[in-house]
Amino acid sequence: MKRELALEVVRVTEGAALAAASWLGRGDKISADGAATNAMRKIFDSVNMQGKVVIGEGEMDEAPMLYIGEELGTGNGPQVDIAVDPIEGTNIVAKGYSNAITVLAIADQGTLLHAPDMYMEKLAVGPAAAGKVNINDSIEKTIDIVAEANKKRVQDLTIMILERDRHQDLINRIRAKGARVKLFSDNDISAAIATALPDTGVDLFVGSGGAPEGVIAAAGLKCLGGELQGRLLPENDDEILRCKQMGIDNPDKVLMLNDLVSGDDAIFAATGVTSGDILKEVRYLGDNLVETDSIVMRAKTKTIRFIKTIHHLEHKPYVQQEN
């Protein structure tokens, strides 16, 4: 992939964030998601690439745009796989909570896992613990490994976990071990990425969440030198069949980072809609000026860019304008 593609695709997440922010706190997650999806799709048309959606808003008959298999870009440039989430955290935007982002991952054609829409057990760590953890280990053993790798006491570790009833036993065991638990309501992409960014103070991410989000997070961690391991959690015969159609005959198979993102290059881009551990919210400055906060990374060069951009809304036709 050409290096300039990284700066091109951050325009896509910026545009989606601007569109989503128009619906912040309005209690309407459907309209927020629709606005972000529409903006993302329009801006993709101007990106010089031959892209195909492998993770998107659903199958062709389920989504009007950004559906799996849809071709994006100008039709010129590199052939790439695209994984998108126009809003990671639609409920967050609707309620005005923290940690909503617009996010995408791009990699060479055929290198992003076409993950089915089901749960995945996940474990994510930063560079210091990468290659040392195993999702099959007990949480107690994993905590000891991460503490040693990060040169911290167990009681100083911060472990991110999605606040769901299914995780209560895991939460209790982490607390009994003496580590600190940081719960979050949505957006496990940000939670996984946070393990590899030292300023967040997050050391480990564990628990189950969406498999497609696991692939996007894996692309980000590949850029950061971290690690994500996953295991699909099919809940019925139909989901087991979908695993087999992906070539995974044994659903208990551990998917390593290179199973999720198999090439040596990937681009990850995200823009904050509401403030969180990594990115700040869309900020309205007055006089139709808006500021966004984004991150864009590339695996091949391990380049990480934090980008603040000021936008003139009168030049953003995809953003809702009201008198």
C-alpha positions in Angstrom: 0.0 0.0 0.0 1.1 3.5 -0.7 1.9 5.6 2.4 -0.3 8.5 1.4 -3.3 6.2 1.7 -3.1 6.5 5.5 -3.7 10.3 5.3 -6.4 9.8 2.8 -8.5 7.4 4.8 -8.4 9.6 8.0 -10.6 12.0 6.0 -13.2 9.1 6.0 -13.3 8.7 9.8 -13.2 12.5 10.3 -16.3 13.0 8.0 -18.2 10.2 9.7 -17.4 11.7 13.1 -18.6 15.1 12.0 -21.9 13.6 10.8 -22.4 11.5 13.9 -21.7 14.4 16.2 -24.8 16.2 14.8 -26.8 13.5 16.6 -24.9 13.5 19.9 -27.2 13.1 22.9 -30.4 13.1 20.9 -31.4 9.5 21.8 -31.5 8.4 18.2 -28.8 5.9 17.5 -30.3 4.8 14.2 -30.1 8.3 12.7 -26.6 8.8 14.2 -25.4 5.6 12.6 -27.1 6.4 9.3 -25.5 9.8 9.1 -22.0 8.4 9.8 -22.4 5.6 7.3 -23.6 8.0 4.6 -20.7 10.4 5.2 -18.2 7.5 5.3 -19.5 6.1 2.0 -19.4 9.4 0.2 -15.8 10.2 1.2 -14.6 6.7 0.2 -15.6 7.5 -3.3 -12.7 10.1 -3.5 -10.0 7.8 -2.1 -7.6 6.5 -4.8 -7.8 2.7 -4.2 -9.6 -0.4 -5.3 -11.3 -1.4 -2.1 -13.7 -4.2 -1.1 -15.6 -4.3 2.2 -14.9 -7.4 4.2 -16.3 -6.2 7.5 -19.1 -3.6 7.3 -22.7 -2.9 8.1 -23.9 -6.4 7.1 -24.6 -8.5 4.0 -25.8 -6.9 0.8 -29.5 -7.6 1.6 -29.1 -6.2 5.1 -27.4 -2.8 4.5 -27.9 -0.2 1.8 -24.2 0.8 1.8 -20.9 -0.3 3.3 -22.2 -3.8 2.9 -19.8 -6.8 2.8 -18.5 -7.2 -0.8 -19.2 -3.5 -1.8 -16.5 -2.0 -3.8 -15.1 1.4 -2.7 -12.7 4.0 -4.0 -12.0 5.5 -7.3 -11.1 2.2 -8.9 -7.5 3.2 -9.2 -4.6 2.5 -6.9 -3.9 -0.5 -4.6 -6.3 -3.4 -4.2 -7.3 -3.5 -0.5 -9.6 -5.1 2.1 -11.6 -2.7 4.1 -13.2 -3.1 7.6 -15.4 -0.3 8.8 -17.5 0.6 11.8 -19.1 4.0 11.1 -19.8 4.4 14.8 -18.3 2.1 17.4 -20.7 2.9 20.2 -24.0 4.0 18.7 -25.7 3.9 22.1 -22.8 6.1 23.4 -23.6 8.8 20.9 -27.3 8.6 21.4 -26.8 9.1 25.2 -23.9 11.4 25.1 -21.5 9.1 26.9 -17.7 8.7 26.5 -15.6 6.7 24.1 -17.5 6.7 20.8 -15.4 6.6 17.7 -15.6 6.2 14.0 -13.1 3.6 12.8 -11.7 1.7 9.9 -8.9 -0.7 9.0 -7.4 -1.2 5.5 -5.0 -4.0 4.5 -3.7 -5.6 1.3 -6.4 -7.6 -0.5 -7.0 -11.0 1.1 -5.3 -10.3 4.4 -8.2 -9.3 6.7 -10.2 -12.1 8.2 -13.8 -12.0 7.1 -15.1 -12.5 10.6 -18.7 -13.6 11.0 -21.0 -11.5 13.1 -20.8 -13.5 16.3 -19.1 -13.2 19.7 -15.4 -13.7 20.1 -13.4 -14.2 23.2 -10.5 -11.7 23.2 -7.3 -11.0 24.9 -5.2 -7.9 24.0 -1.9 -6.6 25.4 0.7 -4.0 24.4 4.2 -4.6 23.0 5.9 -5.5 26.4 3.6 -8.6 26.9 3.2 -9.5 23.2 4.3 -13.1 22.5 4.1 -14.0 26.2 0.4 -14.4 26.9 -1.9 -17.2 25.9 -5.7 -16.9 25.8 -5.9 -20.5 27.1 -4.2 -19.6 30.3 -6.2 -18.7 33.4 -6.8 -15.0 34.0 -4.7 -15.3 37.2 -1.7 -16.6 35.2 -2.2 -14.0 32.6 -2.2 -11.2 35.1 1.1 -12.4 36.6 2.7 -12.6 33.1 1.5 -9.1 32.2 2.6 -7.6 35.5 6.1 -9.0 35.0 6.3 -7.9 31.3 5.1 -4.4 32.1 7.3 -4.2 35.3 4.4 -3.5 37.5 3.0 -4.9 40.7 -0.3 -6.8 40.2 -2.2 -4.2 42.2 -0.9 -1.5 39.8 -2.3 -3.2 36.7 -5.4 -1.8 35.0 -7.6 -4.4 33.2 -10.3 -3.3 30.8 -13.4 -5.4 30.6 -16.8 -4.9 29.0 -19.5 -4.4 31.7 -21.8 -7.3 31.0 -23.4 -10.0 33.2 -21.5 -12.7 31.3 -18.2 -11.2 32.6 -19.1 -11.1 36.3 -17.2 -14.2 37.3 -14.1 -12.9 35.3 -14.4 -9.5 37.1 -14.6 -11.2 40.5 -11.5 -13.3 39.8 -9.5 -10.2 38.6 -10.5 -8.3 41.7 -9.7 -11.3 43.9 -6.2 -11.4 42.3 -5.8 -7.8 43.4 -5.6 -6.0 40.0 -7.7 -3.0 39.1 -10.7 -3.4 36.9 -11.8 -0.6 34.5 -15.3 -1.3 33.2 -16.7 0.2 30.0 -20.2 0.1 28.5 -19.4 -0.2 24.7 -16.6 0.1 22.2 -14.1 -2.7 22.8 -12.0 -1.6 19.8 -10.8 1.4 21.9 -10.3 -0.8 24.9 -8.1 -3.2 23.1 -6.0 -0.5 21.4 -5.6 1.3 24.8 -3.4 -1.6 26.0 -0.6 -0.6 23.5 -0.7 3.2 24.2 1.3 4.0 27.3 -0.6 7.2 28.1 -3.8 5.3 28.7 -2.4 3.3 31.7 -4.3 0.2 30.4 -2.3 -3.1 30.7 -4.7 -5.8 29.6 -8.0 -6.2 27.8 -10.1 -9.4 28.3 -13.6 -10.7 27.7 -16.0 -11.4 24.8 -17.3 -9.0 22.2 -18.0 -8.8 18.5 -15.8 -10.8 16.2 -15.7 -8.1 13.4 -14.6 -5.6 16.0 -11.8 -8.0 17.0 -10.4 -7.9 13.4 -10.4 -4.1 13.4 -8.7 -3.9 16.8 -6.1 -6.5 15.6 -5.2 -4.2 12.7 -4.6 -1.4 15.2 -2.5 -3.6 17.5 -0.4 -4.8 14.6 0.4 -1.1 13.9 1.4 -0.6 17.6 3.4 -3.8 18.1 0.8 -5.3 20.5 -1.1 -8.5 20.3 -4.7 -9.7 20.1 -5.8 -13.3 20.4 -9.3 -14.4 19.8 -11.6 -17.4 19.8 -15.0 -17.5 18.1 -17.9 -18.3 20.3 -20.7 -19.7 18.1 -24.0 -20.0 19.9 -26.0 -22.3 17.6 -25.6 -24.7 14.7 -25.9 -21.9 12.1 -23.0 -20.0 13.7 -20.9 -23.2 13.8 -21.7 -23.7 10.1 -20.5 -20.1 9.4 -17.2 -20.9 11.2 -16.7 -23.9 8.9 -17.5 -21.9 5.9 -14.6 -19.6 6.9 -12.3 -22.7 7.1 -12.4 -22.9 10.9 -13.6 -26.5 11.5 -12.8 -26.3 15.2 -14.4 -23.2 16.8 -12.1 -23.6 19.7 -9.1 -22.7 17.5 -7.2 -19.8 18.9 -6.9 -17.0 16.2 -3.6 -15.3 16.5 -2.8 -11.7 15.3 -1.6 -13.0 12.0 -4.8 -15.1 11.5 -6.8 -11.9 11.9 -4.5 -9.7 9.8 -2.3 -11.9 7.8 -0.2 -9.4 5.8 2.8 -7.4 6.9 1.0 -4.1 6.4 -2.2 -2.5 7.6 -3.7 0.9 8.2 -5.9 1.8 11.2 -7.7 5.1 11.5 -10.1 6.4 14.0 -11.7 9.8 15.0 -13.3 10.6 18.3 -17.0 11.4 18.4 -17.1 11.7 22.2 -14.1 12.0 24.4 -12.4 8.8 25.6 -9.1 7.3 26.7 -7.5 7.9 23.3 -9.3 10.6 21.4 -11.2 13.8 22.2 -14.7 14.6 21.1 -15.8 16.6 18.1 -15.7 20.2 19.3 -17.8 23.1 17.9 -15.7 26.3 18.0 -18.3 28.7 16.6 -18.6 30.5 13.3 -19.3 27.1 11.6 -15.8 25.8 12.7 -15.4 22.3 14.1 -12.3 20.5 15.4 -11.8 16.7 15.3 -9.2 14.5 17.0 -7.9 11.4 15.1 -5.3 8.7 15.2 -3.9 7.0 12.1 -1.3 4.3 12.1 0.5 2.0 9.7 1.9 -1.4 10.5 4.7 -1.6 8.0 6.4 1.5 9.4 4.9 1.5 12.9 4.1 5.2 12.3 1.5 6.7 14.7 0.0 10.1 13.9 -2.4 12.1 16.1 -4.2 14.6 14.0 -6.2 17.6 15.0 -8.2 19.1 12.1 -10.4 22.2 11.9 -13.3 21.9 9.5 -15.5 24.5 7.9 -19.0 23.0 8.1 -20.3 25.0 5.1 -17.9 22.8 3.0 -19.2 19.6 4.5 -22.4 18.8 2.7 -22.8 15.4 4.4 -23.1 17.0 7.8 -26.6 17.8 9.0 -27.2 21.6 8.8 -30.2 23.1 10.6 -31.3 26.7 10.8 
